[in-house]
Amino acid sequence: MTIDNGKKIVSLRLTGFIATVIYVLYIFIAYFPKVFRHVMTERSLTTMTIVVTVAYLFLLLLPAIMKYRYIFFSADERTITLRWYKTGLIPGESMSIEIPVNRYAGYEITRQAMGLVHYLTLFQQVQGRKASYPPVSITALSGAQRREIEKTLKGYRSIG
């Protein structure tokens, strides 16, 4: 079973690009040719610009605020693989976890920020002890994808 949320990440980036183009066009039209000056007062234009700027920044920063990650999850009879990288304005943090099925020791899904941000923690048996990997944000996955991962992980017998 393989899950990958690449389409959602591409649509988020495309939305950010389109929002940037629209914002730049708004600033250009509102302030350079002074088109809105005939219809709005200077104060109304400033207020509208503040509202548009806040909405633009929210849209642009939403992936970072919600801790969206590109997620690739694969599970077969030999290994459980989880790969992710950070999305948003400053991409970074590319990580991978690969657990042999005979050393899999369970999982945990937790929620933070009023249940809006979901984390997956995988456990592995190492030298007779249960060790946990750092939690990975799976917020960018759809609810169906999160349930599919959970169903798959429940199907594996955890040791320890």
N, C-alpha and C positions, 0 to 999 in steps of 0.2 A: 504494500500500500504506500502510495506517495502523495503528499500534499505540498502545494507550492502556491503562494499568494502573489506571484509576480504580476498578474493582471491588475490587482488592486494597487500595488506600489506604482506601476506605470501610470494608472489613472490619477493617483495622487500627485505625481510629478507633473503630469500633463495639466491638471487643474491648477497647480502652482504657476506653471508657465503662462497659461491663459489668463489667470488672475493678474500676473505681473504686466502682461501686455495691456489688459484693460485698465489697470491702475495708471500706467504711464500715459495711455491715451487720455484718460480722464484729467490727469494733471496738465497735460499739454493743452487740451481743449479748454479747460476751466481757467487757466492762468495766462496763456500766451496770446491767443487771439481775442480774449476777453468776451467770449460768446455769452457766458452767463451773466455778465454785468448788466445787460438790458432787462433781464428777468428777475434777478436776485440782488439783494443788497450785499455789500462786502462781508458783513457779519454772517449772513445766511450762507454765503459761499464758504466762508471759513468753517462754519459748523458742519456743513455738508462734507467738506474735505476731511475734517477730523473723523467723522463717522465712517467715511469710505476708507480712510487710512487704518482705523482700528479693525474694520471688517477684513481688509486685505491682510494685515499682520496676523490676525487670528487664523485666517485660512492658510497662510504661509507657515505659521508655527504650530498648527494643529498636529501634524505628524510627530513633532518633537514633544509636545505637551502630552500626547497620548502614548508616547513611547512605541510608535509603530516600528516594526522590524520586518524585513523580508524574511520569510520563513520557508525552509525546505525541510520537510519531514519525510523520512522513508523508514519502513520497517519490513523486514523479511525474516526468513527462518534463521539467519545467522547474526544479523546486526540491527540495531536501532540507531538511526542517524538523524541528528538535528543540526541544521546549519542556519545561521542567521547573519544579517548585517543591518546596521543602523541606517535608517533613511532620514530624510529631512534636509535642512539647509547645509549641514556639515556632515556628510556621510563619514562613516568610520566603523570601528568595532566589527570586524568580520570574524566570526567564531564558528567552531564546529565541535559537536560531541558525537562520538561513535562508541556505542556500548555493545559488546558481544552479548548475545541473548543469554548465554549461560552465566553472565555476571550481572544481569539486570536485577536491581533490587527495589523497583517501584518508582512511583511518580507522585507528584502533588501539584494540584492547580490551585493557586491562591488569587484573591482579588484585592485590589487596593483602590484608593481614590473613589470611594463610594461605589465600588463594584464596576467602575469603568475600565480599569486597567487589569488585564489578566496575565498571570505569570505561570510558566510551567517549570517545575524543578524535577530533574531526573536524578535517580539514585543508582549507584553501582556498588557492587561488592568488591572491596579492595583489601587485601591482606586480612580477610576475616571480619572486616568492619564495613558498615554501611556508610558510604561517602556520598555527599550531594554535590552536584554541579551548581554553579550560580544560576539563579532564576532567570528565565528568558521571557521577555514580554511577547505574548501571543495575541495581543489586542488587535492587531491588523487582520487576524484571521476571522472569517465569518463564524457565527455560532455553530453552523453545521460542520465546518472544518474542525473547530475545537472539540465538538462531540465525537467526530470521527477519530481524532487523535486519542481522546480519552478511551473510546471503545477499543481501539487497537492496543493501547498500552494495558488495558485491563485483561486482554486476551493472552498476555505473556505471563508466565509464572515467575513471580519475583522470589529471589532467594533472600533470606535474612529477615 
